[in-house]
Amino acid sequence: MSENSEREFGGAWTEQKLALVAKYLAAYTTALKKQPFRLLYIDGFAGPGRAGEDADSLLFADISDREPSGFMEGSAIKALGCGPPFDRYVFVEKSRRRIDGLREMIAERGFDERGLWFRQGDCNQMLPALCEEIDWRNWRAVAFLDPFGLQVEWETIRAIGATKAIDLWTLFPLAAINRMLANRPDRIQSGWPERLTKTFGTDEWQEAFYGRNPATLFPDKPKAEKTADFRRICDFYVKRLETAFAAVAKRPHWLYNRHSPQFALCFAVGNPRGQKLALRIARHLLKG
């Protein structure tokens, strides 16, 4: 389903995104099962928990209570259920309570913990360190970043792309970004410009999202006004991803609450040699 869909996702978009990524994981391990690489799945927000627990109440007030209880199972369990399996799974989670909850779920569902790496901490610290730690000549990976807001910093995205071995699925918070962009840049809430720059890895968003309004009382001093809509915000992030990865799907999968876009599920290919097949699979799924 493209961003042009009028379907109401409500809370159901959680299952939509997880199902889409799960299909890619199965296709990925099937395609690479005869290759000499070991395969790794990386989850940057792996612990179970209701979306919105740590969310900014202003940015997410209208959707924080609309997630279904099924979200409690989460992406980690979905990944473990995919086949053929990965050789290793890395589950990163900031909360010790959620790590413990995830381990309980894994045990309840009969999955073996051998081959599972649990790492407690902020993904912006854990993932760049992991990217440096692994010998990517011998490994290939898929990473899934499923934040509820602007928790993922650009340096984490850049580190993943720099491995040239990791395919990335990342949830981009369209609605949150749009709300942070006041009608004029001088009216953006204090601290938010810095958060936006950390998310995009550049302050060029200011020029991309704000234009000059010539119809002012003082034509010699035109005021900058917001020109960005959801499409422009999404396109800007896709272009940023293209600076860090071998290839990027240009039409992410938009997730809606009622008729309002909330997130864009973006896909990027790490390994230049595998980009044609990876993009073909991802584009097929993104159009579904």
C-alpha positions as CSV (number, residue, x, y, z in Angstrom):
1,M,0.0,0.0,0.0
2,S,1.4,3.3,-1.0
3,E,1.2,6.7,0.8
4,N,-1.7,7.5,-1.5
5,S,-3.9,5.0,0.3
6,E,-7.1,6.3,2.0
7,R,-7.4,3.2,4.2
8,E,-7.8,3.8,7.9
9,F,-5.1,1.9,9.8
10,G,-6.0,3.0,13.3
11,G,-4.0,0.8,15.6
12,A,-3.8,-1.9,12.9
13,W,-0.7,-0.3,11.3
14,T,1.5,-1.9,13.9
15,E,0.7,-5.3,12.6
16,Q,1.0,-4.0,9.0
17,K,4.6,-2.9,9.5
18,L,5.6,-6.0,11.4
19,A,4.1,-8.3,8.8
20,L,5.8,-6.4,6.0
21,V,9.2,-6.6,7.7
22,A,8.7,-10.3,8.5
23,K,8.1,-11.1,4.9
24,Y,11.3,-9.3,3.9
25,L,13.2,-11.3,6.6
26,A,12.0,-14.6,5.2
27,A,12.8,-13.6,1.6
28,Y,16.2,-12.3,2.7
29,T,17.3,-15.5,4.5
30,T,15.9,-17.6,1.7
31,A,17.9,-15.7,-0.9
32,L,21.1,-15.8,1.0
33,K,20.9,-19.4,2.5
34,K,23.5,-20.7,-0.1
35,Q,25.8,-17.8,0.3
36,P,29.0,-18.1,2.4
37,F,27.9,-15.4,4.8
38,R,26.6,-15.7,8.3
39,L,23.3,-13.9,8.8
40,L,22.4,-11.5,11.6
41,Y,19.1,-9.8,12.6
42,I,19.4,-6.6,14.5
43,D,16.5,-5.0,16.4
44,G,17.1,-1.6,17.9
45,F,13.9,-1.4,19.9
46,A,13.4,-5.0,20.8
47,G,11.6,-5.1,24.1
48,P,7.9,-5.6,24.5
49,G,5.8,-2.7,25.7
50,R,3.0,-0.5,24.6
51,A,3.8,2.2,22.1
52,G,3.7,5.6,23.6
53,E,5.0,4.8,27.0
54,D,8.0,7.0,26.5
55,A,6.5,9.2,23.8
56,D,6.3,13.0,23.9
57,S,2.7,13.6,24.9
58,L,2.3,16.6,22.7
59,L,3.6,15.0,19.6
60,F,1.8,11.7,20.0
61,A,-1.3,12.5,22.0
62,D,-3.8,11.3,19.3
63,I,-2.2,7.9,18.7
64,S,-0.4,6.9,21.9
65,D,-3.5,5.1,23.2
66,R,-4.6,3.5,19.9
67,E,-2.0,0.8,19.6
68,P,-3.5,-2.7,19.8
69,S,-2.5,-5.1,22.6
70,G,-0.9,-7.3,20.0
71,F,2.0,-4.8,19.9
72,M,3.1,-6.4,23.1
73,E,4.6,-9.3,21.1
74,G,6.6,-7.0,19.0
75,S,9.2,-7.3,16.3
76,A,11.7,-9.6,18.1
77,I,9.2,-12.4,18.4
78,K,8.1,-11.9,14.8
79,A,11.7,-12.1,13.6
80,L,12.4,-15.3,15.6
81,G,9.3,-16.9,13.9
82,C,10.6,-16.3,10.4
83,G,12.3,-19.0,8.4
84,P,14.8,-19.9,7.3
85,P,16.3,-18.5,10.6
86,F,19.2,-16.1,11.0
87,D,22.4,-17.4,12.5
88,R,22.4,-14.7,15.2
89,Y,19.9,-12.2,16.6
90,V,20.8,-9.0,18.4
91,F,18.1,-7.4,20.6
92,V,18.9,-3.9,21.8
93,E,16.6,-2.4,24.4
94,K,17.1,0.5,26.7
95,S,14.9,-0.8,29.5
96,R,16.1,-3.7,31.7
97,R,12.4,-4.4,32.5
98,R,11.6,-4.8,28.8
99,I,14.6,-7.1,28.2
100,D,13.4,-9.3,31.0
101,G,9.9,-9.2,29.5
102,L,11.3,-10.2,26.1
103,R,13.2,-13.1,27.5
104,E,10.1,-14.4,29.2
105,M,8.2,-14.2,25.9
106,I,10.9,-16.0,24.1
107,A,10.9,-18.8,26.7
108,E,7.1,-19.0,26.7
109,R,7.1,-19.5,22.9
110,G,9.7,-22.2,23.0
111,F,12.5,-20.4,21.2
112,D,16.1,-21.3,22.2
113,E,18.2,-18.4,23.5
114,R,21.3,-19.8,22.0
115,G,22.3,-17.5,19.2
116,L,20.5,-14.5,20.8
117,W,22.4,-11.5,22.0
118,F,20.7,-9.1,24.4
119,R,22.2,-5.7,24.8
120,Q,20.8,-3.1,27.2
121,G,21.3,0.5,26.3
122,D,20.4,3.3,23.9
123,C,20.5,2.1,20.3
124,N,22.4,5.3,19.3
125,Q,25.3,4.0,21.4
126,M,24.8,0.2,21.0
127,L,24.4,0.0,17.2
128,P,27.4,2.1,16.1
129,A,29.5,0.0,18.5
130,L,28.1,-3.2,17.1
131,C,28.8,-2.0,13.6
132,E,32.5,-1.5,14.5
133,E,32.7,-4.8,16.4
134,I,31.6,-7.2,13.6
135,D,33.8,-8.4,10.7
136,W,31.4,-7.6,7.9
137,R,33.5,-9.6,5.4
138,N,31.9,-12.7,6.9
139,W,28.4,-11.3,7.9
140,R,25.3,-9.9,6.3
141,A,22.4,-8.4,8.3
142,V,19.0,-6.8,8.4
143,A,18.4,-4.1,10.9
144,F,14.9,-3.0,12.1
145,L,14.5,0.3,13.9
146,D,11.0,0.9,15.2
147,P,11.1,4.0,17.3
148,F,7.9,5.8,18.4
149,G,9.4,9.2,17.9
150,L,12.7,10.9,17.2
151,Q,14.9,8.5,19.2
152,V,17.1,7.5,16.3
153,E,19.9,9.9,15.5
154,W,21.5,10.3,12.1
155,E,24.9,9.1,13.3
156,T,23.3,5.7,14.0
157,I,21.9,5.5,10.5
158,R,25.2,6.6,9.1
159,A,27.1,3.9,11.0
160,I,24.7,1.2,9.7
161,G,25.1,2.3,6.1
162,A,28.9,2.5,6.5
163,T,29.1,-1.3,7.0
164,K,27.9,-1.8,3.4
165,A,26.5,-5.1,4.7
166,I,23.3,-4.2,6.5
167,D,19.8,-3.7,4.9
168,L,17.8,-1.3,7.0
169,W,14.1,-1.0,7.7
170,T,13.4,2.1,9.8
171,L,10.2,3.8,10.9
172,F,10.3,7.5,10.3
173,P,7.9,9.7,12.4
174,L,6.2,11.8,9.7
175,A,3.5,13.2,12.1
176,A,6.0,14.2,14.8
177,I,8.2,16.0,12.4
178,N,5.3,17.8,10.8
179,R,4.1,19.0,14.2
180,M,7.5,20.2,15.2
181,L,7.7,22.4,12.2
182,A,5.8,25.6,13.2
183,N,4.5,27.9,10.5
184,R,7.6,30.0,10.9
185,P,11.0,28.7,11.9
186,D,11.4,31.3,14.7
187,R,8.3,29.8,16.3
188,I,9.6,26.3,16.6
189,Q,9.7,25.2,20.2
190,S,13.0,25.5,22.0
191,G,15.2,22.5,21.6
192,W,13.3,21.0,18.7
193,P,15.6,22.4,16.0
194,E,18.5,20.5,17.6
195,R,16.4,17.3,17.6
196,L,15.6,17.8,14.0
197,T,19.2,18.3,13.0
198,K,20.2,15.1,14.9
199,T,17.5,13.2,13.1
200,F,18.4,14.4,9.7
201,G,22.2,14.7,10.2
202,T,22.1,18.2,8.8
203,D,20.5,21.6,9.3
204,E,19.5,21.7,5.6
205,W,16.0,20.8,6.7
206,Q,15.5,24.5,7.5
207,E,16.0,25.5,3.8
208,A,14.1,22.5,2.6
209,F,11.0,23.0,4.7
210,Y,10.7,26.8,4.8
211,G,10.4,29.3,1.9
212,R,10.1,33.0,1.7
213,N,6.7,34.6,1.7
214,P,6.8,37.7,-0.6
215,A,3.3,38.9,0.6
216,T,4.4,40.7,3.7
217,L,4.0,44.2,5.0
218,F,7.7,44.7,4.5
219,P,8.7,43.2,1.1
220,D,12.3,44.0,1.7
221,K,12.3,41.6,4.7
222,P,10.1,38.6,3.7
223,K,9.3,36.2,6.4
224,A,10.2,32.5,6.1
225,E,7.1,30.3,6.2
226,K,6.6,26.6,6.3
227,T,6.3,25.1,2.8
228,A,6.8,21.4,3.8
229,D,4.0,18.9,3.7
230,F,4.2,15.1,4.5
231,R,5.4,14.3,1.0
232,R,8.3,16.8,1.1
233,I,9.3,15.7,4.6
234,C,9.4,12.1,3.5
235,D,11.3,12.8,0.3
236,F,13.9,14.8,2.2
237,Y,14.6,11.9,4.6
238,V,14.8,9.4,1.7
239,K,17.4,11.7,0.0
240,R,19.3,11.7,3.3
241,L,19.3,7.9,3.4
242,E,20.6,7.9,-0.2
243,T,23.8,9.6,1.1
244,A,24.5,6.7,3.5
245,F,23.4,3.6,1.6
246,A,24.0,1.8,-1.7
247,A,20.3,2.1,-2.7
248,V,17.0,3.3,-1.1
249,A,13.4,2.6,-1.9
250,K,12.0,5.9,-3.1
251,R,8.4,5.3,-2.1
252,P,8.2,4.2,1.6
253,H,5.2,2.6,3.0
254,W,3.1,5.2,4.8
255,L,1.2,4.2,7.9
256,Y,-2.0,6.1,8.8
257,N,-4.1,6.8,11.8
258,R,-7.6,7.3,10.3
259,H,-6.7,9.4,7.2
260,S,-3.6,11.1,8.7
261,P,-0.1,9.9,7.9
262,Q,1.8,9.0,11.1
263,F,5.0,7.2,10.0
264,A,6.8,6.2,6.9
265,L,8.4,2.7,6.8
266,C,11.7,3.2,4.9
267,F,14.0,0.7,3.3
268,A,17.7,1.0,2.4
269,V,20.2,-1.5,1.0
270,G,23.7,-1.7,2.5
271,N,25.6,-4.0,0.1
272,P,26.0,-2.6,-3.4
273,R,26.3,-6.1,-4.9
274,G,22.9,-7.1,-3.5
275,Q,21.0,-4.0,-4.2
276,K,19.1,-5.1,-7.3
277,L,17.5,-8.2,-5.6
278,A,17.0,-6.4,-2.2
279,L,15.2,-3.5,-3.9
280,R,13.1,-5.7,-6.0
281,I,11.8,-7.6,-3.0
282,A,11.3,-4.4,-0.9
283,R,9.5,-2.6,-3.6
284,H,7.2,-5.5,-4.1
285,L,6.3,-5.5,-0.4
286,L,6.0,-1.7,-0.2
287,K,3.5,-1.7,-3.0
288,G,1.4,-4.5,-1.4
